[in-house]
Amino acid sequence: MDARKALAVALNILAYILRICAIVLCVLVIILCFSGMVSRLGLVNFIIDLSRALPQVIAGWGIIASPFGGIFRLDFTIVAAVCFLLDFICVRISRSLR
């Protein structure tokens, strides 16, 4: 019984981490849509490192020019959606364990 509670708590913590990562990626996608916002906020190196951290299959895929002068990163959007999906799955499993 205690192992199930511990697993439920661990899954909840993992779900929160995944949710925060997904929200950060969504915010970055929005920031990247506007021209010059990344350089003004000093996020250029972070964006480059994040792009390198993505799997080679998806990295750099779906980069589209936005009407606001920036770019829309579909690869970041897909990773954010996967993080939200994994968050949902972790929460569901955690609730079933309690």
N, C-alpha and C positions, 0 to 999 in steps of 0.2 A: 504494500500500500504506500509506503514512504517513497519507494522507487518511482512509482507512478506520479506522485506529487512532485518529486524532484525533476522528473522528465517534463512534466507539464510546465513547471517554472522555467526550466531551461528553454523549452520551446517558445514560451512567452517572451523571454529575453531575446531570443533569436528573431522572433517576429518584430519586436520593436527596433532592433538593429536594421533589419531588412526594410522596414517602413521608413526609417530615417534616411537610409541610403537612397531609396526610391524618391523620396521628397527632395533630397539634395540634387539628384540627377534631373528631376523635373524643373527645379529652379535654375539649374545650369542650362538646360535646353532653352528656357525662356530668356535668360540673360544672353545666350549666344545668338538669339534671333535679332538682337539690336546691334547696330554698327558701333564698334568701339567700346562697348560696355566691358568686355573682358579685359582689355588693356587698362581701362580706367580703374577697374577694381583690382588689378594686379593678379589676375587668375590665369594668365597665359601659361605659365609653367605647370600649374595644377591641371589645366585642360590637356596639355601635352602628356603629362604623366598618366592621367586617367585614360587617355586614348591608347597609350601603350599597354595599360593594364587589361584592356579588353581582349577577349580571344581574337585570334587572327581571322577567324571566319567572319566576324561581325565588325571588326574595327574599321572605321572609315566608310562603312557602307551607308548609303542613303544620306549623304550630305547635300542639302538642297539650299539654294539661295532664298532668303526670306525677303518679303517686300519691305522690310524695315532696314535693309542694308547688311544684315548679318547672315548667319547660316542656321539652318535647322538640322540638328544631328539626329537622324533616325536611329543610329546605333545606340546613342544614349537613351533614347525613348524606349527602345525595345528592352534594354537592360532594366530600365525603371519599371516597365510593365512586368517583367519576369520577377523582379524583387517584390512588387505588390502581390503577384500571384503566390510566390513562396511565403510571403507574410500571411496571406489568407489561409494557405494550407497549414502552416504552423499553428495558427490560432485555432483552426478547426480540430486539429489533432489534439492540441492542448485541452480544449474543452471536452473532448470525448474521453480523455484520460482522467478527468476529475470526477 
